[in-house]
């Protein structure tokens, strides 16, 4: 039923203006639609990221959105770090080493960061 339908990620935030700055300026996402009040729609690859205002922002303790960064992951991490983004480190993950801010597991590179509301965003390269 849904296998041929598009999907998108959705992230709750407390402050829509702060989120607009983070997702647009810091992450560099293209704003596709801002005409729905406290809801922003960003273009991200072939999908969309929807950001909306909610009193429950940041309560999710799992990944909220994931980007496949391919061979550009190190460059993307360096760019985000230069913009002041800090990254999460998980030293206890079995079979994973940490090189700077990048977790390495065999051929996979994994990076986690949080938006201003604490939503966990994940970057991968496999």
C-alpha positions as CSV (number, residue, x, y, z in Angstrom):
1,X,0.0,0.0,0.0
2,X,2.7,2.6,0.9
3,X,5.7,1.0,-0.8
4,X,5.4,3.4,-3.8
5,X,4.6,6.5,-1.8
6,X,7.2,9.2,-0.9
7,X,8.0,9.8,2.7
8,X,9.7,12.6,4.6
9,X,11.3,13.2,8.0
10,X,9.5,15.5,10.5
11,X,11.2,17.3,13.4
12,X,9.6,19.2,16.3
13,X,11.1,22.4,17.4
14,X,10.3,25.0,20.1
15,X,11.4,28.1,18.3
16,X,10.7,28.2,14.6
17,X,13.0,31.2,13.9
18,X,15.9,29.6,15.6
19,X,15.2,26.4,13.6
20,X,15.1,28.4,10.4
21,X,18.6,29.7,11.1
22,X,19.9,26.2,12.1
23,X,18.4,24.2,9.3
24,X,18.8,26.9,6.6
25,X,22.1,28.7,7.5
26,X,24.0,26.1,9.5
27,X,22.9,22.9,7.7
28,X,22.5,24.7,4.3
29,X,19.1,23.2,3.5
30,X,16.9,24.9,0.9
31,X,13.7,26.3,2.3
32,X,10.9,25.0,-0.1
33,X,7.9,26.4,1.8
34,X,7.4,28.7,4.8
35,X,3.9,29.8,4.1
36,X,2.2,27.6,6.7
37,X,2.7,29.5,9.9
38,X,4.9,27.5,12.4
39,X,5.9,24.9,9.8
40,X,8.9,24.9,7.5
41,X,9.5,22.5,4.6
42,X,13.1,22.0,3.4
43,X,14.3,20.3,0.3
44,X,16.9,17.7,1.1
45,X,18.0,15.5,-1.8
46,X,15.0,13.8,-3.3
47,X,12.9,14.2,-0.1
48,X,11.8,16.8,2.4
49,X,12.4,17.7,6.0
50,X,9.4,19.2,7.7
51,X,10.2,21.3,10.8
52,X,7.2,22.3,12.9
53,X,6.7,24.1,16.3
54,X,5.7,21.8,19.1
55,X,5.8,21.8,22.9
56,X,7.2,18.3,22.7
57,X,10.3,19.4,20.8
58,X,13.5,17.5,21.6
59,X,11.9,14.7,23.6
60,X,12.8,12.0,21.0
61,X,15.9,10.1,22.2
62,X,16.5,8.4,18.8
63,X,17.6,9.6,15.4
64,X,15.1,12.1,14.0
65,X,16.6,12.3,10.5
66,X,19.4,10.7,8.6
67,X,21.4,11.9,5.6
68,X,23.5,9.6,3.4
69,X,26.6,11.8,2.7
70,X,28.7,9.4,0.7
71,X,32.3,10.3,0.1
72,X,31.6,13.9,1.2
73,X,31.1,13.1,4.9
74,X,34.5,14.3,6.1
75,X,34.1,17.6,4.2
76,X,30.5,18.0,5.5
77,X,31.6,17.4,9.1
78,X,34.5,19.9,8.7
79,X,32.1,22.5,7.3
80,X,29.6,22.0,10.1
81,X,32.3,22.1,12.7
82,X,33.5,25.4,11.3
83,X,30.0,26.8,11.7
84,X,30.1,25.9,15.4
85,X,28.2,22.5,15.3
86,X,29.3,20.1,18.0
87,X,29.1,16.4,17.5
88,X,28.0,13.5,19.7
89,X,30.5,10.8,20.7
90,X,29.6,7.3,21.6
91,X,32.9,5.6,22.7
92,X,31.2,2.4,23.9
93,X,29.8,1.3,20.6
94,X,31.1,-2.2,20.0
95,X,33.3,-2.5,16.9
96,X,33.5,1.2,16.4
97,X,36.4,3.6,16.6
98,X,36.2,7.4,16.7
99,X,38.4,9.5,14.4
100,X,37.9,13.1,15.4
101,X,34.1,13.5,15.3
102,X,33.5,10.5,13.0
103,X,32.7,7.0,14.2
104,X,34.2,4.3,11.9
105,X,32.8,0.8,11.7
106,X,34.4,-1.2,8.8
107,X,33.6,0.8,5.7
108,X,30.9,2.9,7.4
109,X,31.4,6.4,8.8
110,X,28.8,7.6,11.3
111,X,28.2,11.1,12.7
112,X,25.6,12.4,15.1
113,X,24.7,16.0,16.0
114,X,21.8,17.7,17.7
115,X,19.8,20.6,16.5
116,X,19.1,23.5,19.0
117,X,16.2,21.6,20.5
118,X,18.1,18.4,21.0
119,X,16.7,16.4,18.1
120,X,19.3,13.9,17.0
121,X,20.5,14.2,13.4
122,X,22.6,11.4,11.8
123,X,25.0,11.5,8.9
124,X,26.3,8.3,7.3
125,X,28.6,7.1,4.6
126,X,28.6,3.5,3.7
